[in-house]
Amino acid sequence: MGSNGARPAPGFLRETAQLIGAVGRAMAITLRNLFRRPVTVRYPDVQRAYPNRFRGILALTYDPETGEENCIGCRLCEYICPPQVIKVEMLKAEKRNYAKTFTLELYSCEFCELCVQVCPTDAIIMLKSFDLATADRRDLLLDKDRLHALGLQFEPSWATGNRLRDMQAPPKPARAEAKVEAKGETKEPAE
């Protein structure tokens, strides 16, 4: 046959068949989902259940037994915060220290959870909520009173500083006996 032959190349037919098959599969998925019930959640009227490990906005806590605030003003959260959005002033008292002021700029927070991990008293926690939408950015500059109110308003996440530190610790401490036995085996003279 000549250069203007009537036969298409075999690669062209194979690619055309693959294209038609792909379009057919895509249309089958579309038709299958066309008559399916929508899974839209009508937020905020219907709240979706959060997973157990969900971590949202930050809050301050109270001691449930004494009713005192847990924050001792140690400023560890302020020192470890990468974007430096936490500001704490300590108030020294006779029995223990308190945070005189605690300010959190939530609009710049990275939600890295480092402040939660270093808190020795579990005073700062993450909540199972993200719902602080506002039209004014100044509403996301949270002071100590607002952070305490958020802690009472929403459910706390499972991850507190002590729990997170316990997860990073080795599961069992090494036994001194096992170490002694291992050292004893290496010290025996070879004959």
N, C-alpha and C positions, 0 to 999 in steps of 0.2 A: 504494500500500500504506500501511497505517496505521503508527503509531508503534511498535506491537508486531509489525512485519513479520517474515516468516520468512527474508528474505535477509540474510546477514551482509555487512558492509562489504567492499569490494574490498581495502582495505589489510589487513584482518584475514586474508584468505585468502593474500595474498602473504607476510605475516609468518609465518604458520603453515607455509607451504611452505618458506620459508627456514630455519625452525627445524628442521623434519624433515630437510632436506638437511644442515644442520650436524651434527645428532646422528648421521645416517648416516655422514658422513665421519669423525667422531670414533670411532665404533664400528668402522669399517673399519681405522683405524690401530691401535686396540686389538687387534683380532683378528689383524692382520698381525704384531704384536710379541708376541702371546701364545705363539706357538710358536717364537720366535727363541731362540738360545742366549744365556744371560746373559753380560754382559761384566764381571762382578765379578772384581776382583783379590783373591786371598786373601792380603792383607797381614797379617802380616809374612813369611809363608812365601814368597810370590812378590813380588819387588820390581819395581815399574814402572820403566821406563827414563825418566829425567828428560830434558826437552828441553835442548838445548845452552845456552840462555840462562837456565836456571833458577838462581835465587840463593836459598840457604837460610841456615843458621846461620853465624855468624862464627867465625873461627879465626885463630890466629897461625902464622906460617911460620918455617922455618929456611932459611938459605942452603945450597943443595945442595952447593956446592963446598967451603965451609969448615966447615959444620956449626954455625955460630953462628946465634943468633936474629937475624932481620932488624930487629926493633924497636929503634930508637935512642932511644926515650923522648922524642921531640920534642913530644908532647902535642897535635899537630894534631887527632887523632881526638877527643880529649877536648873541645877547644874548639869543634869544629863539630857535635858530637852534639846534636840538638834536645832529646831528653828527658834529656840529661846522665847517661847510664848508664855511661859509661866513665870510669875513674879511673886515672891513670898517674903513677908517681913515677920520676924520672930518676936513674940512677946514672952519674956521670961516671967514665970510665976513661981510661987513657993514650992508647990508640989511637982509641977511639970511645966514644960514650955507649950505655948500655943502659937498658932499662926495669927498674927495681928491682922494682916491682909493677905489674901490669896487671890491673884488675878490670873485668868486664863484667856488668852486670845484665841477663841475657838476657830475663827475664820482663817488663821494661819497654821493651825495644828495639823500635823502629819498623821496623827492617830497611830504612831509607831509603838505605843504601849510601853515605852521605856520608863516613863514616870511611874506607871503602875508597878513595874517590876522592881524598882529600887525602893519603893515606899516601905519602911520598916513596920509601919502600923496599919497597913492596908487602908490608909485614909483616902487615897485617890483610887477610884475604880472606873472601869468602863461599864456602860449600861447596855441593855438589849434594846436600844432605840437609836434612831438617827434623826428623829423628827424635831428639828429646831429651825425649820424654814422661816425666813424672815425677809422683809423687803429692805430693812435697814441694817447695815453691817455693824453698827454700834450695839445692836442687840446681841451680837455674838461675842462681845467683850464681857466675860462672865466674872463676877466677883464672888467672894466667899459665900454670901447668903444665897445667891442664885445657884451656885454649885451644890450647896447643901439641899436646896429645894428640889433640884433635879434628882439627887440621890434618893430622896423620899418619894418622888413622883413615878420613876420608872424602875423596872425590874433590873437588878444588877446582873452582870455577866458572871460566868463561873470563874473567870480568870482574875484572881486577886494577886497581889505581889507575893504573898507567902505560898500560894498554890503554884504559881509559875516558878518560883525558886525551888520548890520541892520537886517539880518535874525535871529540873536541870541537874539535880543531885543524883549521884550514882544510886542504883536501886538497893544495893547492900554494901555496907562497909567491908573492906578487905579484912580478913581474919589475920590476927597476929600469928596464930599457930601455922597457918599455911605458909606465911612468909618464912618462919623459922625452919620449917621442913624443907622449903625450897633452898634456903641458904645452907642447910646441913648436907643436902645432896651434892651441892657444888663444891663443898669443902673437903669431901672424902678424897683421900689420896688415890690416884690411879696406879695400879700395879702392873 
